Amino acid sequence: MVFNLSNQKQLLSKIATNNGHGEDSPYFDGWKAYDSDPYHPTHNPRGVIQMGLAENELCFDLIQDWIVNNPKASVCTAEGANEFKDIAIYQDYHGLPEFRNAIAKFMGKVRGDRVTFNADRIVMSGGATGAHEMMVFCLADRGDAFLVPTPYYPGFDRDLRWRTGVQLLPVGCESSNNFKLTKEALEMAYGKALEANIRVKGLLITNPSNPLGTLLDTETLKDLVSFINEKKIHLVCDEIYAATVFSQPGFVSIAEIIQEEGVECNRDLIHIVYSLSKDMGFPGFRVGIVYSYNDGVVNCARKMSSFGLVSTQTQYLIASMLSDDIFVEKFIAKSAERLDKRHEAFTKGLAQVGIGSLKSNAGLFFWMDLRRLLEEPTVEAETALWRIIIKDVKLNVSPGSSFHCSEPGWFRVCFANMDDDTMKVALRRIRSFMLIQNKGMETAPAKRQCWRSKLQVSLSFRKLDDMMMTPHMMSPHSPISSPLVRARN
Ligand SMILES: Cc1ncc(COP(=O)(O)O)c(C=O)c1O
């Protein structure tokens, strides 16, 4: 029997078949393009390079060493087999105490030990994805809204809205002041919601920012605290990129702000979402955390945590790894050092061909400025350019519109999910592309050549890429493997 969409809709629930998942956006289309033609240095050197996945793969050598040196922690080893039964049977839904202690300590370490976290307030969930949904379930009812500064991580539309019926209302941030979040923008978004009779239950911030790679400064954080206290709404801080900060200024957590003298804050309104997906590079382990200063939220979230528990085997391994102070210190320092180096290589490489990016010092990505390549400042023109980048240049970068950016022409470029050789291939492709773009602009400055003849650009690009793709330039190494279906990033 053939199922078409309409009879599927009759058979399934409305909530399951509404398009709240947002799967049909360019953000997810880019992954599909990558999955159908993934780059490989020898098997598919013309394939799409995945630069739309915020994964931290630069320190797996350190992890691997630790795993080899600590075989007991993995349980399914000769050294760990004695623990197997205890790990395999039902455990306390609150999580292993040693796991919660280790996470609390790690969260403090990542914040320079300037704050401490109470292990009793740590609630587990399936990644930050599960943690966000859990937060929204605890704080808001169907139809209520959260304010979210733009540009923001596209997964929020799915994670916070899809199954809860909660709305996200954008707070506009502009390139003219480096996408800084302002009090005026917050007030404006809040006022608009009131006018539309929408109940605002909270403000969700991501610090460090995905997609910008920038940090919120102390003054802005204090402004946010006074804003949410004045309005009596919640502040949910997604701090999952806390340890990806690779240069100054350093990261300031909301946890530090609320303990500062002179900062008046009702702590019942403050919640942190964390995970090990980015800082440790373990998205596959699905370790997500809700850390709330509100006892009611902690209790409520605990009851819900059985829907998204972290497996006990993972808890056991993580508890052991994160309790190793020497390893943790070394990992955090090395990870930052390698992210810094990679970020610099990429952004400098692009600057050499005239591509700018927003100044940033955190995250696994940067925010690339291709506004000057747009025929006109519209989302349609941005999407058309994105199609060329993915189809002809064969790079999966993510267009700003999928992050709800109000200004067309910005793209998020992920740089930590590939090896050095793949990075060089990506840079070379962008350079070839820009050579053609720049040439087109010289010969027809008034009308941008690239848009008038997409085919011509595509053919010229391929010719140039062929010339540059001499065999000795091909990487002998395999790129980081391509999982066919990656749930998110
Ligand atoms: C800001 C932000 N929050 C949450 C998530 C989801 O993280 P997790 O893999 O831990 O569910 C991501 C993933 O990219 C993210 O960038």
The ligand as a MOL file (V3000), in Angstrom:
LIG
                    3D

  0  0  0     0  0            999 V3000
M  V30 BEGIN CTAB
M  V30 COUNTS 16 16 0 0 0
M  V30 BEGIN ATOM
M  V30 1 C 23.3250 26.1650 21.1040 0
M  V30 2 C 23.0230 24.7070 21.0360 0
M  V30 3 N 22.1930 24.1790 21.9530 0
M  V30 4 C 21.8880 22.8730 21.9310 0
M  V30 5 C 22.4200 22.0200 20.9910 0
M  V30 6 C 22.0860 20.5600 21.0290 0
M  V30 7 O 23.1310 19.8860 21.6690 0
M  V30 8 P 23.1010 18.3330 22.0550 0
M  V30 9 O 23.8410 17.6110 20.9820 0
M  V30 10 O 23.8000 18.2200 23.3710 0
M  V30 11 O 21.6850 17.9110 22.1210 0
M  V30 12 C 23.2910 22.5340 20.0180 0
M  V30 13 C 23.8700 21.6620 18.9960 0
M  V30 14 O 24.4930 22.1000 18.0620 0
M  V30 15 C 23.6050 23.9070 20.0560 0
M  V30 16 O 24.4490 24.4550 19.1860 0
M  V30 END ATOM
M  V30 BEGIN BOND
M  V30 1 1 1 2
M  V30 2 1 2 3
M  V30 3 2 2 15
M  V30 4 2 3 4
M  V30 5 1 4 5
M  V30 6 1 5 6
M  V30 7 2 5 12
M  V30 8 1 6 7
M  V30 9 1 7 8
M  V30 10 2 8 9
M  V30 11 1 8 10
M  V30 12 1 8 11
M  V30 13 1 12 13
M  V30 14 1 12 15
M  V30 15 2 13 14
M  V30 16 1 15 16
M  V30 END BOND
M  V30 END CTAB
M  END
